[in-house]
Amino acid sequence: MSSMRYIAISGFGGPEVMSVATGPRPKPGPNDVLVRVAAAGVNRPDVAQRQGSYPPPPGASAVLGLEVAGTIVAKGDQVSGFEIGERVCGLANGGGYAEYCVVPAGQILPVPDGIDDVAAAAIPETFFTVWANLFQMAGLREGQDVMIHGGSSGIGTTAIQLASAFGARVFVTAGTDEKCEACLKLGAAVAINYHQQDFVEVAKAETDGRGVDIILDMVGAAYFQRNLSALARDGCLSMIAFLSGPKAENVNLAPIMVKRLKLTGSTMRPRTDDEKRSIRDELLEKVWPLIEAGRVTSLIDRVFAFEDAADAHRHMEAGDHIGKIVLTFE
């Protein structure tokens, strides 16, 4: 059986539990493709899995990694529309930190012309997540005001570009002036340094007291009450992570009723293959032309060699990055 190198974890813990190991090369199922990985994105869920708080779903690879770019080297007998040797990127259910990764064909996308492997590997996880939560679930449309917390993160930089491209006015929060400036360059209209300004006050001031229509939040408990205050009537709070924890105490729920607010939330990994295929199809139809035209891209913060995956995780946990962190394979 052919072998491959991958990043193993010796147990749950810090980045030091990660190391390069050798194991059998996976085989694609009937509806899968096998990708020889050229680059793999590094994401917060990878960190959470390494720490033991985000286990892979049943049947998924236990190897870290949720997005890859590379070349198809094998495919299942039920796969159509993709060919051996084709350059692709994809949202994996696991297994991305490896030289070869199995990806369901419904989660594979062709790499647009002019996009290199590093940029392609940084697309799937954030684009799937932003499209599902901000557009499908929260219903973002032209002319609305949207606030994106963590604007300089991979999710944030993607959300800024997509929301702007579809005609929304974008507010962002970030922790430094440098990060705020980067968000403005990507298309944000208002950037708020949360160490210096209150995002609720800014949202009200910039909307004549109305508030914003949608908030995309990855902070969680610490922002929950203030998010309710910052939303306009009939607004929507879309929650995708809980970096400050999932339990908010002493919360006044009255604004939800008084302002007819909607709350949505989701995680991407547990979604079914059919649900992910639906998101993929909409991305191909509505977003891929923007990427091909150069209007939307993945912002790369730093690239690490595959063997330095532990350092990539340390860099992510330090919180200084602007955009995506990517591993490359020689």
Buried (B, 14 or more C-beta within 10 A) or exposed (E): EEEBBBBBBEEEEEBEBBEBBEEEBBEBBEBBBBBBBBBBBBBBBBBEBBBEEBEBEEEBBEBBBBBBBBBBBBBBEEBEEBEEEBBBBBBBBBBBBBBBBBBBBBBBBBBBEEBEBBBBBBBBBBBBBBBBBBBBBBBBEEEBBBBBBBBBBBBBBBBBBBBBBBEBBBBBBBBBEEBBBBBBEBBBBBBBBBEEBBBBEBBBEBBEEBBBBBBBBBBBBEBBBBBBBBBBEEBBBBBBBBBBEEEBEEEEEEBBEEBEBBBBBBEBBEBEBEBBBBBBEBBEEBBBEBBEEEBBBBBBBBBBEBBBBBBBBBBBBEEBBBBBBBBBBE
